[in-house]
Amino acid sequence: MRTPAALAVLLSLCACQVDGPPTEADIDATRGAALFAQNCASCHGADATGGLGPDLTGIAARNGGTFPRDRVMAQIDGLGRHGDPDAVMPEFGAAGMGDTVVVEENGIGVPVPADLLALAAFLEGVQG
């Protein structure tokens, strides 16, 4: 037999909202800026204008004014240059880049690491 107190607890638990995994809307450039400072600034400069690595503030300009987010994420991840002995930039995706976020493109959900999305958001924000 259920008591009224147990029923009240059960109902309150059912009413709780579960946050769940992050969504694309949860990703912002602030996290990307912190990741950039920690992992990228030593080569690309604190303001992404270059150093050992190239200037990243003109990516959109070099792409007809459009920021090529997917291409940028592929470069950061490193999957396309996996095992290339001449590759200078580390494969950041090999170490994992956080929880995945499902990004919908053309009606298809694609899981993308949250930190990878955050870095891309930061880089898109520094375009000149």
C-alpha positions in Angstrom: 0.0 0.0 0.0 1.4 3.4 -0.9 1.4 6.2 1.6 0.4 9.7 0.6 4.0 10.9 1.5 5.6 8.3 -0.8 3.2 9.3 -3.6 4.1 13.0 -3.2 7.8 12.2 -3.4 7.2 10.1 -6.5 5.2 12.9 -8.2 7.8 15.5 -7.3 10.6 13.3 -8.8 8.6 13.0 -12.0 8.2 16.7 -12.2 11.9 17.4 -12.0 13.5 18.7 -15.2 16.5 16.8 -16.3 19.1 19.0 -18.0 20.5 16.3 -20.3 23.4 16.6 -22.6 24.5 19.9 -24.0 22.9 21.2 -27.2 24.3 23.4 -29.9 22.6 26.3 -28.3 24.6 25.7 -25.1 27.9 26.2 -26.9 29.4 29.7 -26.8 32.7 31.4 -27.7 33.6 32.0 -24.0 34.5 28.3 -23.6 36.2 28.4 -27.0 38.3 31.4 -25.9 39.5 29.5 -22.8 40.4 26.4 -24.9 42.2 28.6 -27.5 44.3 30.3 -24.8 45.2 26.9 -23.3 45.9 24.9 -26.5 46.3 27.2 -29.5 47.7 30.6 -28.5 51.3 29.5 -28.2 51.4 28.9 -31.9 48.6 31.2 -33.3 49.0 34.1 -30.9 46.8 35.2 -28.0 44.6 37.2 -30.4 44.8 34.5 -33.1 46.7 36.8 -35.5 49.6 34.3 -35.9 53.0 33.5 -34.7 54.5 30.1 -35.3 51.2 29.1 -36.9 49.1 31.1 -39.4 46.8 34.1 -38.7 43.4 32.7 -38.0 41.5 36.0 -38.1 41.2 36.0 -41.9 39.8 32.5 -42.5 36.4 33.9 -43.6 38.0 36.5 -45.8 40.0 33.7 -47.5 36.7 31.8 -48.0 34.7 34.5 -49.8 33.4 36.0 -46.6 31.9 32.8 -45.2 33.4 31.1 -42.2 33.9 27.4 -43.1 33.0 25.9 -39.7 33.1 22.3 -40.7 36.5 22.6 -42.5 37.9 24.5 -39.5 36.6 21.8 -37.1 38.2 19.1 -39.3 41.5 20.9 -39.2 41.4 21.2 -35.4 40.2 17.6 -34.9 43.0 16.3 -37.1 41.3 13.3 -38.5 42.1 14.3 -42.1 45.8 14.4 -41.4 45.9 11.3 -39.0 49.4 9.8 -39.2 50.8 12.4 -41.6 54.4 12.7 -40.7 54.6 16.2 -42.1 51.6 17.5 -40.1 52.7 20.3 -37.7 49.5 20.9 -35.9 48.5 18.4 -33.2 45.5 16.2 -33.7 43.3 17.6 -30.9 40.5 15.1 -31.5 42.8 12.2 -30.6 42.6 13.2 -27.0 38.9 13.7 -26.9 37.1 17.0 -27.0 34.3 16.7 -24.4 30.8 15.5 -24.5 29.2 15.3 -27.9 26.4 17.7 -29.1 24.1 16.7 -31.9 24.3 19.3 -34.6 21.5 19.1 -37.3 22.5 19.8 -40.8 20.1 19.2 -43.7 17.9 17.2 -41.4 20.6 14.9 -40.2 21.9 14.9 -36.7 25.7 14.7 -36.4 27.4 14.2 -33.0 30.2 16.8 -32.6 32.4 17.2 -29.6 31.3 20.3 -27.5 34.8 21.7 -27.2 35.4 21.5 -30.9 32.2 23.5 -31.5 33.3 26.0 -28.8 36.7 26.5 -30.5 35.0 27.0 -33.9 32.6 29.5 -32.3 35.5 31.4 -30.9 37.4 31.5 -34.2 34.3 32.6 -36.1 34.0 35.5 -33.6 37.5 36.7 -34.3 37.2 37.0 -38.0 38.2 40.4 -39.3 
